[in-house]
Every structure is written in structure tokens, then in C-alpha cells.
Amino acid sequence: MATTSVTISTSQSNHHAQHMANGKCQCGCAPCQQTCCQLDCIVQPRFFSGQLLTDQDLNVLLSWAQDKLRLSRYRHGWGVVCGLEVHCDPKYPDKVIVGPGYAIDCCGDDIVVCHDASVDLSAVCRDEQGPCAEWKQPSDGATAIQKTQIGDQEILADRVRVIDLYIRYQTEDSDPQLVMSPSACRNSSRCEPTRTRESSVVTWRKAAVTDPMTEAADRWVDAYDETLEVIRRFRQMFPRLAGSVGEEVRSWFLCWIEKHPLHQFCFLRSQIVETKNPDDFENEAKIAWLLFWMVQDYRNAFLRCECFGCEENIGVPLARIWIQVRDNSNKPICRVLAIDPYPPYRRPLSRECWPAPLGKLNLAQFIGRRWQEVCRELDDLGVVVSGVMDFVVPNTLAELERALVCDPFVGCVEEWSRDAPTRESRVVELYDFKGFGRRVVGICGPERLPVEQPGVSVTKTSIEKSARPGQKVNYVITVKNTGKTRLTLKVEEQSLTGDVVLAEALTLEPEATRDFKYVVTLPGEITTRVIKNSVRVTGKDPDGRTVSAQTSHSLPVSTREAVLTDITGLTTANADRLKTAGIGTVESLAETPIEKLQEIIPRIGVEKLREWINEAKKLVG
């Protein structure tokens, strides 16, 4: 990508500025060290009485002070601190003016512009001609003409150039002085500069398709997605666990950990080694649990806010500029059309850890942390939490991979209520890492919340365990609203005696129940041995969602005459005692006073005797 630079000097002298690369060799016997934008250890010089000071010692002192000041980029970030306004040049249409201001670049160097500086952008309109440009076939006119909208103007797209403007730190040597004594360590000229003037250079680049903030966020998302690579590689290696050999799976995990060391959950390797049953490595649910912990370990390591380093110090973004190309006597000239000096094309002072597109917040910074801490910070940031739910590790690897993917960015939606933006709500997923407490494993959209579906249940029972022809049977039907919304229900019974509507429009609140109790007298002649009947419940909730439930009940029927031993808990020995006392039938037992039964069978409690009498009455009907 072509880059053009314009130097802005803070000096008022006529000394010609010579652009130097970041980093310079110090005068002395030490080797040349290039200035690095990574975090480096700092060595503080120490002086003592009688020490022979050289230019190297003094320059080390200067470098130590500079390195200390550059550390501010880790505390506060980098970007524009104040000023550095970019606006049109009223005299020259192909130039812009960068106003006074202060910025810190990604290396921590201070960029200070003391006065308005004019930036010439005429080079933007000079097209780079390829060696075969003259052999290009002319257009046949069939292609649709594309236009760019700037305000109310429509300009041919090929006549518009879009660039991004940056400002970068640089130094200039000045104030040369005659060298009185040559250095013993390196060759020196007769004149050496005695001052280093800190200045800046403004550069431009052809604008990318995406803005700088989105581009940085996209790079971050790609790197974050690599934490799932262990699941994907495992699924490729073992597409079907059922046919795998447990020891092969164990070896694969150990080799992976050897190449990708664990960071926090160090016990996982020992657990893999010490697993005695190789069949455990063929259990997909157990493999899913292991991979979940490994992914979380890699995510925790990735999401640490490390001290960043500049891969390429292109400068601090100031603005995006639209320029029109005009032809004048076969010489293209430029005219600045518009300037956008706001994010995402301008970087205010901010930290580097959690990049996000414009207007959004990167919530991945909270993953792996305790909910008690995250809850407070989300509230301070104004993030709307619509629910908190426990994360359940899926039993399959495909479901695990899907469950661990969600959009980490949150922002305001395009809706307005009471003159305030409506924020996207989030669902926090927590997992109890045994020994580590409940930690956040995801902050996803509300679609993660389980949808509350309306529901209803029905049961039908009878007090009698069996019945005889002509006997009365006591039925109980219980209807329960198992959902979270009010229901309007119709309850119908289908029995031996016909269909009966027990309730036409029963209203039940959530978790509420309703019992229906009734008695049915069986016909005197029954040929079947089992009486079957059913209950059906249908209805809707206020949103029109339908519910239904159905159950059946079977009651054994005995066509022979009831005998004493048909009564629950009445043994043959006790039946013989009753017969000896003249109580030989179920009918006579039903009419016997309880006091008499106590005399006949004194070892049976009163409550049990009362149950016998009541059951005998039911059998008699």
C-alpha cells in the first residue's frame, strides 16, 4: 500500500529536517540497539564520584528517562489526547491543515504539534500507471456507471480517492557543533548534532474496505476463534469415537498438550495420564468435558490483557478524507471534498486490549472471571443482563463447539425510546469450575435463554385398587399448569359410562393445580376384566400457543364373589379367626362393629381394622 509522508517540525529554525528511522546508535562502545515497541526491561544508570563520564553514559540516562515515559501507553493506551484537528485549507483545495495537539503513538512516544501545519495531498491524485496501461482495452460502455454520494453531490466513483490520514513520531538532529576530540569507539565526523528535535510526520494511505476499528476487531475475532482449534482438530482426527482405540485418543491429547502447553488447568495432563480405563477415551460425553476445560484454559490465556507491541507503527489515525480528481491540461489536480475526523477513522486515547467495532463493547474481557466481580462491572458499563443461566457441557462434540460460539460484541440497537438508545440485552452463562468457583464462560444474546413453553399435565387415579360389578369407584383427576403462563383449558373424560366434560373453560395460573373428584357405579354385569378410561386436556395460553395432555387409567375387575382374603392385609389366619367367630363373608365384615373385631383379633390395631371394614364396604358396593 502506497504511503506518502509530510514532515511537521516543531522547530522554527531553517535547519533542513532529515527523516530518521525510529532507533539510533548511541555513541560509545555498545553495539547499535534498535528502538523496540515491545515491553523491554529498563536499566537505570548509576553515577559515582570519580567516574569517567562518556557520551554513552549520558545517552543511557536519556534513554532510561524516555523508556520510563513510554510506559504510559500500557496505563492509558495510545491515540489522540487532545487537538490535532484536521480541517480544510481555505487557500489550497488540495491541502488540509492539522491543528496543534498532542497524541501518543503505539510505541509510547509523545507527538506534539505546536502550530497549524499544512499537509499537501496532491500526490493522492497521481495514478500509478502499470507497464501495460496503454494496452488496456477501452470500456464498451455496458458496465453500469458507479457514483459516490458526497452531500448532495454525485461524483463518478473513479474520480474520487479515499485516504486515511495518520501522524507519526520522528526525530531530527540539529544544532551541529565542532567535535573537539574523536571517539575511541567509532568514527565521527568533524561536526556532530547537539540536539535532537522531536517532531512528527503526517502520512496517508489508501483507505481500506473496512474502517481501522472494525479491521482490528476482525483480527481479534480470528485469533479468539483459534481457541476452538483443539475441538476441530480432534473431530477431524476421530470422526467416530465408537471405533477408536482409547490409548490412541490418550496419546493424541498428550501430544497436543506437548505442543500447546496448558496455562492454568495444569491438572488436566495428569488426569489424562492417570485415567485407568482406556474406554473412558471412547466416551464422547467425557471427551466433551475434557475439551471444554482445555478450550477454557486456552481462552483464559488468550484473554489476558498482555502488554502489546507494535507490529508496524504506521502512526495515530487522525481522519478519513475524500478527494476529487480533476483533469487540468492533462494534469490531474486534487480537491478535498470531505473530512471525517471522528472514530472509527480517528483513534482517541484508548487501551489496546479489547478491540471492538464502532459503538460496540468487547465483552470477552469478562470470560473466565467470577460472576460477583463481573456483575458489578457490567452494571457500571450499562450492559443489560436479561438472564443468568448455568452452562451445561453438551454430550456431543458438535454441540460443544456450537455452544462455545457467540458474538462477543454488544452495542446499542437502531431503536429509540424516550430519547435514549435501546441497548442489546445479554445472557450470562456460568459454569462451576470445581475448586475455582462459578466463572463466566459466555456473555451471549438472549437467544441462549431457553424459551418458556406453556405446558399442562393430567393424572387420573382411583381409591379402589380393584372393583366388582355393581361396586362404586371413587376417581380423582388432577390437572396442573406446568408452564409459566396462564392457561384456559377444557377437561374431558372418556369412561365406560360415556364421555363427560368436567370443565369447559378452566383457568389455571402457572404452577396451579385443580382436582376433580367423582364416583362411578359400575354396571351389575361386566364381561371385561379391566375397565379402561382416559382423560384429555386441551387449551391455549394468552399468546394463542396450544397445549394438550392425555392420560389413561385401568381398574382390574373381579367377576367372582369377594372373599375375606381379597381385603388388603387380611391374611388367611386372620380370616379363619373371623370365620370361627361367625364372620365368614365380606358382607358380614362390613357390618361388624370395630369393638367386636378387637375382641376377635386383639393384636391388630384399630386403624387397620377400620381400613378392613371400609374396604369391605366398598367391595359390597
N, C-alpha and C positions, 0 to 999 in steps of 0.2 A: 504494500500500500504506500503510495507516494506521500511524503511528508515534507512540508515547507516550513521554515522557521524564520522568525523575525526577532532580533535581539532587542530587549528593553534594558537599558543600562540605568543604574541608579546614580552613576557618576555624572558630574557636569563638565568634566574635563574633555579635551579634544583627543584624548588618547584613543587610538583605534582598538575596538574590542575584538579580542581574539577568542573564539569559542573553544573551550577546552572540555574534554570528557570528564564526567564525574570520577574523581580519583586522580591522584597525582603522586609522584615520587617525592618523598621527603628528602631533604638534603642531609646527607650523612652516610654512615656505613651500612645502614639497614637496607635490605632489599626493598624494591618498589612494591607497595601494597595498594591494590585497587580498593577504592571505597566500596563497601558491600551494603546492600539494603537488608540483609538478614540480621537477625539478632546476634551480636558478637559480644564476646567478653571484653570488658573495659579494664584497661591498665592505667592506673593513676601514677603520674611521675612523682618522684620524691627528690628533693634537693637537700644538700648538706653543705656545711661550711668547708671551704677548700675545694669544692667540686669544680672541675673544669667544664663549664657550660659550652655546648656547641649549638649550632642551629638545629640539629636533630632534637636535642633536649627541649628546646623552646617550641618546636613544631609539635612534639609529642604532647606538650602541655595544651597547645591549641587544639589538637585533635581530640584529646580527652574531654575538653570542655564541649566541643562540638558533638561528640558522641553522646554525652550526657543529655544535651538539649534535644537530640534527635529521638530520645526515648519517649518523648511526649506523644509520638504517634501511636504508641501502644496504650497510653492512658486515655487520650481524647480522640484518636483517629487522625484522618487526614482529609484535606479538602479546603474549600474556601472558608476562611474565618470571617472576613468582612470585606466590603468593597469589591474591587475588580469587576465593576460593571462594564458590560460590553454594549456599545450603542453605535448608531450610525455616525459617520464623519460628515458634517454638513458641507465641507468643502470638496471632498473627493468621494464620488459614488462607489469606487472600487476599494474603499478602505473602511475599516471600523476602528473605533477607539476603545482601548482598555483603560478604565479609570484606575485611580490609586486604590490600593487594597493590600490585603495580607492573606496568604494561604500557606498551607503546609503540605508538601508533597508526600508520596508514599514512602520515601526514604527518611522522612522527618526533617528535611531541610526547609528553612523558612524562606518563603518567596515574598519579597516586599517590593511593591511598585509605588514609587513616591509621587509620580505625576502622570497625567494623561499620556498615553503612548499610542501612536498611530500604527496600525497594522495593515500593510499592503496585501490585498488578496487578488491582485491582478493575475498572478500565476495560476489561479484556480481555473481561469477560462482558457488556458492554453492546452488544447487537446494533445495527448500523446499519440502521435501518428505511428502506426505499425509499418514495418518494411513493405507490406503488401497492400497498404491502404489505397493506393492509386488503382489497384486491380479489383477493388470491390465492385460487385455488380450493383447498379442503381436499383432502387426500390421500384416495384411495379405499381405502387400506389394502392395495392389491395389491403395492406396492413392498416388497421384502424389507427387513427392519429390519437396519441395519448397526450393529455394535458394535465398540468399541475395547477391546482387552485391556490392562489395566494390572495387572501382577502376577497375582493370582488373580481379580481383579475384571473383570467385563464391563460396560462402560458404553455407553449409547447414543451413537453417534458424534456426533449433533447436540448432545449435551450436553458435548462435550469441545472445548476450544480448545487449539491447539498454537502456541506462540510461540517465537521466538528472542530471546535477551537480548544486548544489546550495551552497551559502555561507551565513552564518547567524551570527549575532552578539551574543556574550556571554561575561560574566564577570567571573573573577576568583579572589577569595580572596587570599591575600598573605601578607608577612611580619608580622607575628604574634608578639604580644607584651604582656607582663605580665599585667594583669588587676590590677591596684593599689587599686581601690575601686569598690565594686559591685554596680550594678544598683538597684535603688529602684523600678523599674517598671517591670523588667523581670529578670529571672535567666541568668547569664552569666558565661561562662567558665573562667578558670584562664588565658587563653590566647585568645586574640581577634585579628583578622587581622586588620592591619592599612592601607592597600592599597587594592584597587580594580583594578585589571589589566583588561583592555578591550582587548578582543581577539575575535576570530571568530571560527566557526566550519563549516566544509565543509560536506555536506550531499548529498546523491544521492537517486534518486527514479527511479523506473521503468518508462520508457518513456510512455507517453500516446499515444493514436492513433493520436490525433491532437497535434499540437505544442501549447506552452503556450499562444502565441498571439491570435491564432485562437480560442482557448478554452475560453479566456477572452472575445473575440468579440462575440462568440456564446452565452455566458451567458448574455451579454449586450443586444443582439438582442431579446432573450427570454423575458427579463424584459421590453424592449421597446414595444414589441408586446402586453404586458398586458394592455397598454393604450387603446387598442381597445376592451377591455373586456366589456365595457358598451354597445357597439353596439351588440356584440354577445349575451350577456345575455338578452338584450331587445328583440332581434329577437326570442330567444328561448321562452321567456315569452309570446310574442304577435306575433305569426307567421302570423296572418292575422289581420291587423288593422281594416278592414272594419267591422268585427263582434265584435270589442272590445267596452267596455264602457269607455268613456273619463275620468271619475273620477277614474277608476281603473288604467289607464295609468298615470294620475297625481300622484296618491298615490305611484305608483312604482317608479317614478322619485324622489319623496321626500324621500322615504326610501333609495334609492341608494345614494343620496347626504348625507343623515344622516350617512351612513356607509363609504362613500368615499367623505369627505368634499372637496369643491371647493377651489382652491388656488388663482386664480387671477380674474376670471369672477364671482364674488360673486353675481352679479345681476341676474344670471340665476335662482337661487332658488326663488327669489321674483317674477320673471316673470312667473314661473310655478304656484306659488300660486295665483297670481293676474289675470291669464287668465280667463276671464269671461265665454267664450263659451267653454263648455266641448268638443264640436265637433272638436275643433282645435287639440285635442289629438288623433283624429282618422284620421287626415290628414297626410299621410306619408311624404309629402314634408316638412311640418312644423316640424315633428318629426326628419327628417333627419337634418334639420338646427339646432335644439336643440342639437342633439347628436354630430354633428360636433363641436360645440362650447365646449361641455363637453370634448370630446376627446382632443381638442387643449389645454384645461385647464390642463388636466392630463399630457399631453406631456410636456407642459411648465414646470410643476413642476418636472417631471422626468429628463428633460434635463438640469436642473441647475447643475452646477459643484459644488457638495457638498464636504465638507471635508471628505474624505474617511477614513475608518478604516480597519485594517487588520482583516479578519475573522480567518485566520491562517497564521502566519508568518513562512512560510517554508524557507524563505531566498531569496536571489537575484539570479536569474538564470544566470549561467555562460556559460554552454556549453552542447551539447548533445554528448555522447560518444558511439561508437560501440566497443564491446568487444567480442573476440572469445574464446569459451570454448574448452579446450583441455584436454584429459584424460591422466594422467600420473600415472601408477601404481594404478589404481582405484581411483586416487585423481584428481579432476578437477583443472586445472590451467587456469589462465586468460592471455590473450594477447590483449592489446589495439590495435585496428585496425585503428580507425579514430576518430578525434575530430572535431566538428563543433562549434567554439566559436563565431558565428555570430547570429544576430536575424533571426528567432524568438526564438532561443534557448538561447539567451543571451539578457538580458534587459539593454540597455543603459539608462542613466538618463533621465526620462521622466515622465510626469504627468499622473494621473490615470483616468482623466475624460472621455476621448473618445477613448476606446479601438477599435482597428481595426486589421484585418489580415495583414500579412506582405505585405508591398508595397502599402497599401491602406490607405485612409484617411476617417475618420468618419465625414460625412457632416451633421449629425443630430444636431451637435452643433450649426448650424445656424438657425434651425427651431424656429419660434416664434419671431425672431428678425427683425428689419426694413431693408428693401432692401438697403437703402442708406449705411448702415453700412456693410451689408453682401457683397455687390458688391465689395467694396474695399478689403476686406479680402480674398474673393475668388480669386481675381486677384493676390494678394500677394502670395497665395498658388499655383498659376499656374493652377487653375481649369478652364477648358474650358467651358464656358457657351454658348450653342448653341441656346438658346432661353429663353425668359421670357414670361410667359402667366398667365392670370388670372385664378384662381381656382374657378370653379362654383360648388356649393354644389348640388350634384345629388338629384333627386326627389324620389329615392328609397333607402332603407337601404342597399340592396345588392350592389348597385352601389357605395354607400358611402364607404362601407367597402373596396371594391376593390380600390377605388380612393385614399384612405389614406395609401395604402401599396406600398412601393417602396424600392429598395435596397439603404441603406444609405451610402454604401462604394463606393469610387471611386479610381481608380489607373491607372497605365499605362497598355495598351494592348500589346499583344505579336506581335507588328509590329514595324518596324524601318524605319524611313525616315530621310535622311540626318544625319545619325549617332545620332539621338535623338529619344527617345521613344515617341510614339504617345499616347496622353492622351485620356481617355474616356471623351466625352462631356456630359454635364448635362443640364437639363431644370429646371429652377427655377419657381415654382408655387407660386403666390402671392394671398393673399385674403385681401380684405378691411374690417378689423375689425372696424366697426363703432365706432368712439371715440378713437381707438387705432392705426389707420393708416394702411397702407399696410404692411403686415407681410408675411414672408416666411412660407409656410405650407408644402413644399416639395421640394427636390432637387433630381430629378429623371432622368432616362435615356432618350435619345432623342426619344424613342418610345412614350413618352407622347405628343410630338408635333403633332397637327392634320396634317394628310397627305394632302398636297395640290393636289387636284384632278383637272384635266382640266375640263372646262365647257363652254357651249355655250347656248345662248338664242336667240329666234327669235320672233318677233311680226309682225302682218300684220294689217293694218288699211286702211280705205278709207275716203277720204274727204267728200264724199256724205254719208248721213245718210240713204238714200233710193234711189231707181232708178226706171226708167221706161224702157220698151222695146225700143231699139234703142238709149238709152242715153249713153254718155261717163262717165266712172267711173275712178277716179284717186286713184290708190293704192300706199301705201308706205310700204315696207318691211324693217325692221331693224334687223340686225344680230349683236350680241355683244359677245365678248370673255369674259366670266365671271371668267376664271381661272387665273393662274399665269404663264402660258407658251404659247409660240406661237402656233397658230393653222393653219392648212391648211384645207379649208372647201369647200364643194360642196353645192350649194344652188339651190333647185328645187321647182318650183311652179306647183301645180295641180289646174287648173281652169276650168271654163265652156268651154273655147275655146281650151283646151288641155294642155299637160304638157310642161313646158318651163324650161330649165336650165339657171338660171340667172348668175351663176358663177361656173366654173368647178374646179378651184384651187385658191380660195380666201385665202389670207394670212392675219391673224389678230394677232396683238400683244396683250399682256394681257391688259384687260380693254378697248380695242379699239372697235369701232362700225363701221358699214357700212350700208348705206341706199340705197335701190333700189326703184326708182320711175318710174311708167309707167302708161299708160292709156289704158283702155279696152273699146271698143264699144260693148254694149250689142246687141244681135240679135233683129230684129224687132218683132219677135213673141216669147214670153216666156210664158210657161204654169205654171211654178212653181212660188210660191210667195216669195221664198227665194233663193238667189244664194249663194251656199256654195263652198268655195275653201280652199286650205291649202298650207302650205309651209313646206318643210322638209330640215333640215341642217344636214349634216354628215361630219366627218373629223377625223383627228388624230393630236396628238402633236408630237414633235421630238422624244419622247420615245416610240411612237407607241401606246399610250393609245387612245382609240376611244372616240369620243363624238358625241352626236346627240341631236337634238331638233326639235320639230314639233309644229305647231300652225294652227288653222283654223280660217276662217273669214266668217261671214254671213251678207248678204246685203238684206234687205227687198225689194221686187219688187212690184210695183203697176201697175196693168193692166188697170185701168180706166184712163180717161183723167185728167191731172193735173188741179187743180183749184187754185185760189189765196191763199186760206187759207192753202194749202199744204206747203207754204213757211214759214220757221221758223220765229215766232214772228209777223206774219201778221195776225192781228185779224179780226174778221168778220166786225166790224165797219169800220176799215180802208179799207177793201176790198170793202165795199159798197161805200165809198167815191171815190175809184178808178173807180168803175163801173159807177158812176154818171158822172165822168169826161171822160168816153169813154174808160177806160182801164179795160175791163171785163175778159180778159184771161191772162194766164201765158205768151203766146207768145207776146202779146201786151206790157206786163210789161217789158219783156226782151229788147224790142226795144225803150222804153220810156227814154228820156234824164232825168238825175237826177235833172236838174233845174226845169223841169215841175212837177216832183214828189214833190219837195219842196213847190211849189205853192199849190198843192192839199192837202198835209199833212204837214204843216209847223212845227208842234210840234215834228216830227220825225227827228232825227239827220241825217247828211249827211252820216256818216259811216254806219248807219243802212240801209238807203235807198240803198246804194251801195251794201250791203250784199244781200238785196232782189233782186236787178237786177241780180247779179252774180248767185244766186241760181235759179232764173227764167231761165237764160240762160242754166244752167246745166239740168234743168228739160226738157227744149225744146230739148236739145241734140245738 
